[in-house]
Amino acid sequence: MSIHDAKQFKQVFGESSRLPGDRPIAVQMIPESGFDKIAWQGRNVAFFARGTFTYLGSILKYCGEARVLTASADTSMVAKGIAIAVDVGQKKYPEIWFNVNALKNEGAEFRKEILQLAKHLEW
């Protein structure tokens, strides 16, 4: 994730200081090489920007164990094990992609109505 991407992400999500349930929002940019130093139990979502990830398999293992939902804006990441990707691009409506096995592994609860919104489902 570039510095520009991180600032944009923080700007979008930082405008609202709380998530539902009155939990504070904390956006933190962490280099991929520092994934093993992250307190995964204290995280709700790990967002992956576009790019190549050397340690993706290990990161996904940590996320599954800690029940951290994985998400990206890059739909190709769904085939690599990321649970949810949303592509807003130049389309009229966003495309939502789900990796059902990743959702289950990360302990995500989902309803069939949500899955019916998906453009693509991966197992």
C-alpha positions in Angstrom: 0.0 0.0 0.0 1.4 3.4 -0.9 1.5 6.3 1.4 -1.2 7.9 -0.8 -3.4 4.9 -0.5 -3.0 4.7 3.2 -3.9 8.4 3.6 -7.0 8.0 1.4 -8.1 4.9 3.4 -7.6 6.7 6.7 -9.5 9.8 5.4 -12.5 7.7 4.3 -12.7 5.6 7.4 -11.4 8.2 9.8 -14.3 10.6 9.2 -16.4 8.5 11.4 -14.6 7.8 14.7 -16.7 4.8 15.7 -17.9 1.6 14.3 -21.3 0.1 15.2 -21.2 -1.1 18.8 -19.3 2.0 19.8 -15.9 0.6 18.9 -13.2 3.1 17.9 -11.8 3.0 14.4 -8.1 2.6 14.1 -6.4 2.7 10.7 -2.8 1.6 10.7 -0.5 1.0 7.7 1.8 -1.9 8.4 4.5 -3.2 6.0 4.0 -6.8 4.9 7.3 -7.8 6.5 6.0 -6.8 9.9 2.9 -9.0 9.9 4.3 -11.3 12.6 4.5 -8.4 15.0 0.8 -7.4 14.8 -1.5 -8.1 17.7 -4.0 -9.9 15.5 -6.4 -10.5 18.4 -7.1 -6.8 18.6 -8.0 -6.4 14.9 -11.4 -6.7 13.2 -10.4 -6.3 9.5 -7.2 -6.6 7.6 -7.4 -4.6 4.3 -5.0 -5.5 1.5 -4.2 -2.9 -1.2 -3.2 -3.9 -4.7 0.1 -5.6 -5.0 2.2 -8.7 -4.6 2.3 -10.2 -1.2 5.2 -12.5 -0.4 3.8 -13.6 3.0 0.1 -13.7 2.1 -0.3 -17.4 3.1 1.1 -16.8 6.5 -0.9 -13.6 7.0 -4.1 -15.4 6.1 -3.2 -18.1 8.6 -2.9 -15.5 11.3 -6.1 -13.8 10.3 -8.0 -17.1 10.4 -6.7 -18.0 13.8 -7.6 -14.6 15.2 -10.9 -14.4 13.3 -9.8 -11.2 11.5 -11.9 -10.6 8.3 -9.7 -10.0 5.2 -10.8 -7.5 2.6 -9.4 -5.8 -0.5 -10.3 -3.4 -3.3 -8.5 -5.8 -5.7 -10.9 -8.5 -6.8 -8.1 -10.8 -8.0 -7.2 -11.2 -4.3 -10.3 -13.3 -3.7 -8.8 -16.2 -5.7 -5.7 -15.9 -3.5 -7.7 -16.3 -0.2 -9.0 -12.9 0.7 -12.6 -13.1 2.0 -14.2 -10.0 0.5 -13.3 -7.7 -2.4 -15.3 -4.7 -3.6 -14.5 -3.0 -6.9 -16.1 0.3 -7.4 -14.1 1.4 -10.4 -15.9 3.1 -13.2 -19.0 0.9 -12.9 -22.5 2.1 -12.0 -22.7 -0.3 -9.1 -19.9 -1.8 -7.0 -19.0 -5.4 -7.7 -18.8 -7.6 -4.6 -16.7 -10.7 -4.6 -16.6 -13.3 -1.8 -14.4 -16.3 -1.0 -16.8 -18.5 0.9 -14.1 -20.7 2.4 -12.1 -17.7 3.6 -15.3 -16.2 5.2 -15.8 -19.5 7.1 -12.2 -19.8 8.1 -12.2 -16.2 9.5 -15.4 -16.9 11.4 -17.5 -14.4 9.4 -21.2 -14.6 9.7 -23.1 -14.1 6.4 -26.6 -14.5 5.2 -27.7 -15.8 1.8 -29.2 -12.4 1.0 -25.7 -10.9 1.2 -24.2 -13.6 -0.9 -26.9 -13.0 -3.5 -25.4 -9.5 -4.1 -22.1 -11.0 -5.1 -20.8 -10.7 -8.6 -18.5 -13.6 -8.0 -18.4 -16.4 -5.4 -15.2 -18.4 -5.0 -14.7 -21.7 -3.0 
